Amino acid sequence: MKDTSAGFPGRNTGAVPDWDALKDRVDALNNRYRHHSATAVLEGALRDPEAGRIAMVSSFGAESVALLHLVAMVDRKTPVLFIDTRLLFAETLVYQQEIAERLHLENLQIIRAEQAVLDQHDPYGALKLSDKDRCCDLRKTQPLENALKGYDGWITGRKRYQSASRANLEFFELEEATGRIKVNPLAFWGPDDVRVYMEENRLPKHPLVAQGYPSIGCLPCTSKVKPGEDPRAGRWRGEQKEECGIHFVNGRAVRPGQEPDARKGETA
């Protein structure tokens, strides 16, 4: 079998990534799985040498259980990274434990910022009030980037219907800032597909959904959504912010203080 590891920056080979080769690899993966199901895309991502070493990143939010169930059906040993910002709803933490046990996830990894780092940069826990971008970067983006250093790509729950910036989302995409491959198995699913899948597989909903939270993040930055509002209207309400920073917009990384007008993405 051909050795494809040299092109992956996550393999710690010390080699400079061949960006053209990585782009060609992503194009080849999309062509190979273009007309396949979400399950087939997942199987390809986790078993195809062209995809490399893959982890799943999950918020255990409102729709996360559908993709978590699919991953568990393919391979329960898949690394599942859950970022605990220490600002999450208590209901999310309980739900995370319930789902992990129910699906028998064998490689769940809880990712947190080191307490020493929080003590240094947010000693009073006030960033969530004064600078939400820095708070997201400190508690979510940086810990995730550190956790992903050993991987060539990661699985997300993003979908085309969620926003205009995702309208052309493909199953596989290249993070040009890192060289990692991002896998979006549910890219072509609609809201009804998620609902039906959860109902058919009798998957429990996040308890906050019934209370008016169709999109769930950290407690200080998530509010209830009124009937008729966009499902993500409760995220960072009143702020010029739609992205926590762990995703990429138009193939480019968005970080606090950079390209504020381009921050049109959404978290998974």
C-alpha positions in Angstrom: 0.0 0.0 0.0 1.3 3.5 -0.9 2.6 5.5 2.1 0.5 8.7 2.2 1.7 9.9 5.6 4.3 12.4 4.3 1.7 14.8 3.1 0.0 15.1 6.5 1.2 17.8 8.9 -0.4 16.1 11.8 2.0 13.1 11.6 4.9 15.0 13.2 7.3 13.9 10.4 9.0 17.3 10.3 8.4 17.5 6.6 6.9 20.7 5.0 3.3 19.8 3.9 2.8 19.5 0.2 -0.3 21.8 -0.1 -1.0 21.0 -3.7 -0.9 17.3 -2.8 -3.3 17.9 0.1 -5.7 19.8 -2.1 -5.6 17.0 -4.7 -6.2 14.5 -1.9 -9.3 16.3 -0.7 -10.6 16.6 -4.3 -10.1 12.9 -4.8 -12.0 12.1 -1.6 -14.9 14.3 -2.6 -15.0 12.7 -6.0 -14.8 9.2 -4.5 -17.6 9.7 -2.0 -19.7 12.4 -3.7 -22.9 10.3 -4.1 -22.4 8.2 -1.0 -24.4 8.2 2.3 -23.2 9.8 5.5 -22.3 6.4 6.8 -20.2 5.6 3.8 -18.4 9.0 4.1 -17.7 8.2 7.8 -16.4 4.8 6.9 -14.2 6.3 4.3 -12.9 9.0 6.6 -12.0 6.5 9.3 -10.6 3.7 7.1 -9.4 5.3 3.9 -5.6 5.9 4.0 -6.1 9.1 2.0 -8.0 10.6 4.9 -5.3 10.0 7.5 -5.8 9.8 11.3 -9.2 11.3 12.1 -10.9 12.3 15.4 -14.4 13.5 15.9 -15.1 16.8 17.7 -18.5 17.1 19.3 -20.2 19.7 21.4 -22.9 17.2 22.6 -25.3 19.9 21.6 -28.8 19.9 20.2 -28.2 17.7 17.1 -24.9 16.1 18.1 -26.3 12.7 19.0 -27.2 11.8 15.4 -23.6 12.0 14.3 -22.3 10.5 17.5 -24.6 7.5 16.9 -23.4 7.2 13.3 -19.7 7.2 14.4 -20.5 4.7 17.2 -22.1 2.4 14.5 -18.9 2.6 12.4 -16.3 2.4 15.1 -16.8 3.0 18.8 -13.0 3.4 19.2 -13.0 6.6 17.2 -11.5 9.4 19.3 -14.3 11.8 20.3 -13.1 15.1 21.6 -15.4 17.1 23.8 -14.4 20.6 24.8 -15.4 21.5 28.3 -15.0 25.2 28.6 -16.0 25.2 32.2 -18.8 27.5 31.2 -21.2 24.9 29.8 -24.8 24.2 31.0 -25.0 21.6 33.7 -27.5 19.9 31.5 -24.9 19.6 28.7 -22.4 17.9 31.1 -25.0 15.4 32.2 -26.2 14.8 28.7 -22.6 14.2 27.5 -22.2 11.4 30.1 -25.5 9.9 29.3 -24.9 9.7 25.5 -21.3 8.5 25.9 -22.5 5.6 28.1 -25.5 4.8 25.9 -23.5 4.7 22.7 -20.6 2.9 24.4 -18.0 5.4 23.2 -14.7 3.9 24.0 -12.3 6.8 23.3 -14.0 9.9 24.7 -11.5 12.6 25.5 -12.5 15.6 27.6 -10.5 18.7 26.5 -10.1 21.7 28.8 -7.8 24.7 29.0 -5.2 24.3 31.7 -6.1 26.0 34.9 -2.8 27.8 35.0 -3.6 29.3 31.6 -7.0 30.4 32.7 -5.5 31.9 35.9 -3.0 33.8 33.8 -5.4 35.2 31.1 -8.8 35.2 32.8 -8.1 35.2 36.5 -11.6 36.6 37.4 -13.6 34.8 34.8 -14.6 38.1 33.3 -13.6 37.6 29.6 -17.1 36.1 29.0 -18.4 39.6 29.7 -15.7 41.9 28.3 -14.3 40.0 25.3 -16.2 37.0 24.1 -13.8 36.4 21.2 -10.8 36.1 23.6 -12.9 33.9 25.9 -13.7 31.5 23.1 -10.1 31.5 21.9 -8.8 30.8 25.4 -11.3 28.2 26.5 -12.2 26.5 23.2 -10.0 27.2 20.2 -6.6 26.9 21.7 -7.4 23.7 23.7 -8.9 22.1 20.6 -5.9 23.0 18.4 -3.6 21.5 21.0 -5.7 18.3 21.1 -5.7 18.0 17.3 -2.0 18.2 16.8 -1.8 14.4 16.6 -4.5 14.1 14.0 -4.6 14.6 10.2 -8.3 15.7 10.3 -11.5 15.9 12.2 -15.2 15.1 11.9 -17.8 17.9 12.3 -21.6 18.0 12.4 -21.8 21.0 10.1 -24.6 21.1 7.4 -25.3 23.1 4.3 -28.7 24.3 5.5 -27.3 26.0 8.7 -26.1 29.2 7.0 -25.3 30.8 3.7 -21.6 30.4 4.4 -22.1 26.7 4.4 -24.3 26.5 1.3 -21.5 24.9 -0.7 -20.1 22.7 2.0 -18.6 19.4 0.8 -18.0 16.1 2.6 -14.3 16.8 2.7 -12.5 20.2 2.9 -9.0 21.3 3.6 -8.1 23.7 6.4 -5.6 25.8 4.7 -4.3 27.2 8.0 -3.4 23.8 9.4 -3.4 21.3 6.5 -5.9 19.1 8.2 -8.8 17.6 6.5 -12.2 18.4 7.9 -14.9 15.8 7.3 -18.6 16.8 7.2 -20.7 13.6 6.8 -24.0 15.4 7.4 -23.3 18.2 4.9 -26.3 17.4 2.8 -28.7 16.6 5.6 -31.6 18.9 6.4 -33.3 19.6 9.7 -36.0 16.9 9.0 -33.3 14.3 8.3 -31.7 14.9 11.7 -35.1 14.8 13.5 -36.2 11.6 11.7 -32.9 9.9 12.3 -33.1 10.7 16.0 -36.7 9.4 16.2 -36.0 6.2 14.3 -33.1 5.4 16.5 -34.8 6.5 19.6 -32.0 8.9 20.5 -32.5 11.2 23.5 -32.7 14.9 22.9 -30.6 17.4 24.8 -32.9 18.4 27.7 -32.5 22.1 26.9 -34.1 21.7 23.4 -37.5 21.4 25.0 -36.9 24.5 27.0 -36.4 26.7 23.9 -32.7 26.2 23.2 -32.4 24.8 19.6 -28.6 25.7 19.5 -26.6 25.3 22.7 -23.2 26.6 23.6 -21.8 28.1 26.8 -24.3 29.2 29.5 -23.3 32.9 29.5 -23.6 33.2 25.7 -26.7 31.2 25.0 -30.3 32.4 25.4 -33.7 31.0 24.5 -35.0 31.4 21.0 -38.5 32.7 20.3 -40.8 31.1 17.8 -40.0 32.2 14.3 -36.4 33.2 15.1 -33.4 31.7 13.5 -32.4 28.6 15.5 -29.0 30.2 16.2 -30.4 33.6 17.3 -29.7 32.6 20.9 -26.0 32.3 20.4 -24.1 35.5 21.4 -27.4 37.4 21.2 -26.8 41.1 20.6 -23.2 40.6 19.6 -21.5 41.0 16.2 -20.3 37.4 16.6 -21.5 34.1 15.0 -18.4 32.0 15.2 -16.4 30.7 18.2 -13.3 30.3 16.2 -12.8 26.6 15.8 -14.2 26.6 12.3 -13.0 28.3 9.1 -14.6 30.7 6.8 -14.0 30.5 3.0 -11.1 28.2 3.7 -9.4 30.6 6.1 -9.0 30.5 9.8 -10.9 33.1 11.8 -9.2 34.2 15.0 -10.1 36.9 17.5 -9.1 40.3 16.1 -8.9 39.1 12.6 -11.3 39.7 9.7 -14.3 40.6 11.9 -16.5 41.2 8.8 -15.8 37.6 7.6 -16.9 35.9 10.7 -20.0 34.3 9.3 -19.5 30.6 10.2 -21.1 28.6 13.0 -19.9 26.1 15.5 -20.9 22.5 15.2 
